[in-house]
Amino acid sequence: MFMDVVVAPTDEIELVDEQAGLFRDPPNGLIAAISWESGDDETTTVMVWTTPSDRGDFAFEKMMPLIEQGGISSKPGIVQPHRVFVRSSETDIRLM
């Protein structure tokens, strides 16, 4: 399991979802993505990936084009989990 967190302007997170499909068409290696308003026009997003490679593939394939176009400038910080509990289900849970 690999986690990262991004604190970014809300419009950047919306752009990532719109063009890279973070929430509306999540990549296979993404276990969970949780976003919340954390300040004035600021959103915090935590992403949990199956492996660092899955996260790297998403970054290379989906995020690099957005960065190169100048659409986003925020960068994720890596989180080292101390303890983790995940309840499994047979269906996707989407809260938007």
C-alpha positions in Angstrom: 0.0 0.0 0.0 1.2 3.5 -0.9 -0.4 6.8 0.1 0.0 10.4 -0.9 -1.8 13.6 0.0 -2.3 16.8 -2.0 -3.3 20.2 -0.7 -4.3 22.2 -3.7 -6.7 24.9 -5.0 -10.1 23.3 -5.5 -10.1 24.1 -9.2 -6.9 22.0 -9.6 -8.6 19.0 -8.0 -11.6 19.5 -10.2 -9.3 19.6 -13.3 -7.6 16.4 -12.2 -10.9 14.7 -12.0 -12.2 16.2 -15.2 -9.2 15.4 -17.3 -7.4 12.5 -15.5 -10.5 10.8 -14.1 -9.3 10.6 -10.5 -12.8 10.2 -9.1 -15.1 9.7 -12.1 -12.9 7.0 -13.8 -10.4 5.9 -11.2 -7.4 4.0 -12.3 -7.2 0.3 -11.4 -4.4 0.7 -8.8 -6.3 3.3 -6.8 -7.8 1.8 -3.7 -9.3 5.0 -2.3 -9.4 8.7 -2.9 -10.9 11.0 -0.4 -11.2 14.8 -0.9 -12.5 17.5 1.4 -12.6 21.3 1.6 -9.7 22.3 3.9 -9.7 26.0 3.6 -10.7 29.0 1.5 -10.8 27.6 -2.0 -8.4 24.8 -0.9 -9.0 21.0 -1.1 -7.1 18.2 0.6 -7.0 14.9 -1.1 -5.7 11.6 0.2 -5.1 8.8 -2.3 -4.3 5.2 -1.4 -2.7 3.1 -4.1 -2.0 -0.6 -4.3 1.7 -0.1 -5.1 4.1 2.8 -5.7 4.2 1.6 -9.4 0.4 2.1 -9.8 0.7 5.7 -8.4 3.7 6.3 -10.7 1.8 5.0 -13.8 -1.1 7.4 -13.0 1.3 10.3 -12.5 3.2 9.6 -15.7 0.2 8.8 -17.9 -2.4 11.2 -16.6 -0.8 13.9 -14.5 2.3 14.8 -16.5 0.2 16.1 -19.5 -1.7 18.4 -17.1 1.5 19.6 -15.5 3.1 20.2 -18.9 0.0 22.2 -20.0 0.3 24.4 -16.9 -3.0 23.2 -15.6 -1.7 22.2 -12.2 1.2 23.1 -10.0 0.5 21.4 -6.7 2.6 18.3 -5.8 1.7 15.4 -3.7 3.4 14.6 -0.4 4.1 10.9 0.4 2.5 9.6 3.6 3.9 6.7 5.5 1.0 4.9 7.1 1.4 3.9 10.7 -1.7 1.7 11.0 -4.3 0.9 8.3 -7.7 -0.7 8.4 -9.8 -1.2 5.2 -13.2 -2.9 5.1 -13.7 -4.7 1.8 -16.8 -4.6 -0.2 -17.9 -6.0 -3.6 -19.1 -2.7 -4.9 -17.5 0.7 -5.5 -18.5 3.3 -2.9 -18.7 6.8 -4.3 -19.5 9.8 -2.2 -19.6 13.0 -4.2 
